Amino acid sequence: MGESVNLSVEALKGRVETIFRKAGLSQDHASTLAAVIVAGERDGCKSHGVYRIEGCLRTVKAGKVVPDVKPVLRDDGSAVVRVEAGGGYSCAGFELGAPVLAERAKKLGIAALVINDCTHFSALWPEVERLAALGVAAIAMCPSYATVAPSGGKEPLLGTNPFAFGWPRVDPAQPYVFDFATSVAARGEIELYRREGRQLPEGWAVDSEGRPTTDPEAALAGAMLPFGGHKGSAISTMIELLAGTMIGDFTSSEALDFLGTTTLAPRHGELIIAMSPQRFAAGRPGDPFARAEVLLEAIAGQGARLPSQRRFAARKRTLSEGITLTAAEAAQLDRLEALGLDAVA
Amino acid sequence: MGESVNLSVEALKGRVETIFRKAGLSQDHASTLAAVIVAGERDGCKSHGVYRIEGCLRTVKAGKVVPDVKPVLRDDGSAVVRVEAGGGYSCAGFELGAPVLAERAKKLGIAALVINDCTHFSALWPEVERLAALGVAAIAMCPSYATVAPSGGKEPLLGTNPFAFGWPRVDPAQPYVFDFATSVAARGEIELYRREGRQLPEGWAVDSEGRPTTDPEAALAGAMLPFGGHKGSAISTMIELLAGTMIGDFTSSEALDFLGTTTLAPRHGELIIAMSPQRFAAGRPGDPFARAEVLLEAIAGQGARLPSQRRFAARKRTLSEGITLTAAEAAQLDRLEALGLDAVA
């Protein structure tokens, strides 16, 4: 066994990029994918860090993502900016569309970015953070795979459907950002309980008959549940409608049919809505950003944690002290670098 | 005591309208307010029915709403349509802005309606239903009063902040519509538990020290909690930011400061985002409305209830059989009709 390794954010990004280039991804895809994976490590989100590289490569090897397609921007000057990802990873498409989306929101007040036919694996917070840095508030959402039953139901139909929001704060290093699954838990968490032989907390899942269960095996054979009962279920359904059928892309059920497995990165679309606070607040009393600070400070001031604060603290630390990979993570990185696609099943 | 009374939807609307006219509301306000109150009765939502008339009149009598102001539309051709409600009830402002919003969403793909300086008391579902009838999907949200603590906090800061969504279905009489408070429960529900001497379910509220409580007295002295833990809290905060500070209007905390009580209808603004599925789906495979039916039928098909189905069933019944008011409700209606503003404190 080796030892843990410390790398600068830039150095890690270079290594991850090299792995993707060797696997046949174009420079654009390799670089944008590496950026979000390293952002995960930088922010202490191991679940979206180097751990994800293998899944990306597996999806390439399975022929379920186009590794070198050039995303195409379709802009008719309206409030809907579209990127055709052509079956490639979503990150390059987002980077292409994000500045146009922000510019359009500033011009018209509100605008939307649609990414179609993309393969998705990243969290949504890097995207709403990027838009907050461009000065706009943003809501992002996408379907995933059918693993969640609607509230009151018993069969997997909805995805874990993430919902994210970003608001530019006066300190640009700490935007108000949240990003969460609309399921109570992630499938991987249930898998973890199963391996450890532990019972699930109540309310996480139903068995294949739709009965509440705390047995991980029964849960995996059944379905996960949305957060917040019928309210979370309704939001998850809204995400299927808006970021699935409305944008002419897969619902979570269709995405699972397309792939036939939840072990590869899912193909679907994404919807991002951006709004310009300056435009919305124009002619009204008070500065929207300054007034937002009063609200957010009142939340923190009563001891409630603002979302993403843990990430920002980790980021501050890793930017000065570097990212520490465990011996196993470092070995995995070496292996992927040496073997490329041959390293994955 | 009298007896229960059966009235047609139109007849009840006429009576409610008369009450508002006598209380000094302009025809426009009287008619739009009566429409949403009667919609509540028609759909079996007693909590938004004739019960609400008195609160509306109390707010007029307290001088906290302008009963005859004409809402003004400000439209610069961009994706943000604005209505200045001038301190009047929101319903007339919404009616003025809704067709322009739908037209703009169809033209640009996505658009927003801002209603500023309005006094709000109605549910949001009549609004997203109206927009669904105009062929657009819509998200509506607004702050309310500070009665909810952020997750992890202990002081009332957020409102019960409703979040609503509408999607036009193939059967125009049954759009996909949800509308819920982002708090676990409404303040009135806690008051009901107190009167009945019952303990609250867990997770509804905290006491003034931020400790979870099931004691209604302690809850009323403390704060309600958002639904779904930190996720619901984040959504509620998003609503404060977007439909409060971003649109240059009151947050829930500022709304409470302005009124000094939760017994009058709150002054604040509202944000409604509308999207044209036809525009978003243009050039993509499949019809978005037909594809949505597949999803929604799969939800209903596994025994999960779609939101608003109970309302639609009640509506079908009352439209043919009329609305039945209890003896107490009928007496209250007579009293308000006879005494006008003198009937309220």
Interface residues (C-beta under 8 A of the other chain):
Chain A: S78 A79 V80 K107 L108 G109 I110 A111 A112 V114 N116 A137 I139 A149 P150 S151 G152 G153 K154 E155 L157 F163 F165 W167 Y176 F178 F180 T182 G210 F227 G228 G229 H230 K231 G232 S233 A234 I235 T237 M238 E240 L241 L242 G244 T245 M246 I247 G248 D249 T251 S253 I273 M275 P277 R279 F280 A281 A282 G283 R284 P285 G286 P288 F289 R291 A292 L295 L296 A298 I299 Q302 G303 A304 R305 P307
Chain B: S78 A79 V80 K107 L108 G109 I110 A111 A112 V114 N116 A137 I139 A149 P150 S151 G152 G153 K154 E155 L157 F163 F165 W167 Y176 F178 F180 T182 G210 F227 G228 G229 H230 K231 G232 S233 A234 I235 T237 M238 E240 L241 L242 G244 T245 M246 I247 G248 D249 T251 S253 I273 M275 P277 R279 F280 A281 A282 G283 R284 P285 G286 P288 F289 R291 A292 L295 L296 A298 I299 Q302 G303 A304 R305 P307
